[in-house]
């Protein structure tokens, strides 16, 4: 079975075999509709899947009496744009969806497959009512269920914080760990911690990467470097030389950190460790993210490491997802330390964005949390923006990255920056 369908032959074969069944993950529709009521009906279909994710297959007629389905391709002109507009304007808050045309053998006709990922803003409303998905149909959500879902979102945030704390407590520089006493090896720089956890937890999902397929971590790292533009790669790719695979108790890591080796030319300033846990969680530690202040220098932040590191993390998550066959969303978090009073290093490039003094960050730590849909791993610019823009706007360097990273520039052009 070729599913989800990529061609009309896939759709026809699935219908013939009886594999198309409406469920909590799939709904079929004959058309999007042109009247206001029909468009709002489509909006309810989209909103209903936002809690757990799902898909619509449009261009299929349902015989409700016999519970059978038959193909009925329709005019595709502007259909993708119409679906995106419905999701953006009739669903509250607006819902990101991913419609895809499937042309038929008749010119201009076909089907549309719509991926609706789990939404971090779920549940969503249409006409002032919240909607969820039952076994076969949409359903309105009661107040108690809406309250439960909103509370669950708060719990998920705490789980992301737990994962972030766990990574922070694995920092090879003991003195950089939370509430750690002065200890050797001592940290001289601020550190950056990034972690991506599969939203649907399975304890041993990636266990073979720890014990049987360890070398794949090097391939994942190379793929994550290849995903970076040269501008970002210069900031955040430190493992091409001098790195080692190290077995941990619950993870495999690729690291250039050898803190007890005085001859290590990389050292803390260019330190990077990637960790993959048995449940598929991906963690990264950069140990040279911000510099210490002295009497003459307020200290700087390596802004590009933040953007490149977030991009690299999502590329690593994509590789792990493909390896283990996980198609769900990811809970992603970052924490940067030793920030108070530090200034951007990215605006020291003669562009004239600021005259001295440049903006200095006014908090010791920055944390960000977001849910990243499976489809966003392929094109992570929007997720990278959510994670990095708050800090970089505060220190005045966000415009530098919009100008130098085409995907971020595209977001600015589309009005999403």
Secondary structure, 3 states (H helix, E strand, C coil): CCCCCCCHHHHHHHHHHCCCCCCCCEEEECCCCCCHHHHHHHHHHHHHCCCCCEEEEECEEEECCCCEEEECCEECCCHHHHHHHHHHHCCECCCCCEEEEEECCCCCEEEEEEEECCCCCCCEEECCEEEEECCCCEEECCHHHHHHHHHHHHHHHHHHHHHHHHHHCCCCCHHHCCCCCCCCCCCCCEEEEEEEEECCCCCCCCHHHHHCCCCHHHHHHHHHHHCCCHHHHHHHCCCCCCCEEEECCCEEEEECCCCCCCCCCCCHHHCEEEEEECCCCEEEEEEEEECCCCCCCCCEECHHHHHHHHHHHHHHHHHHHHHHCCCCCEEEEEEECCCCCCEECCCCCCCCCCCCCCCECCCCCEEEEEEECHHHHCCCHHHHHHHHHHHHHHCCCHHHHHHHCHHHHHHHHCCCC
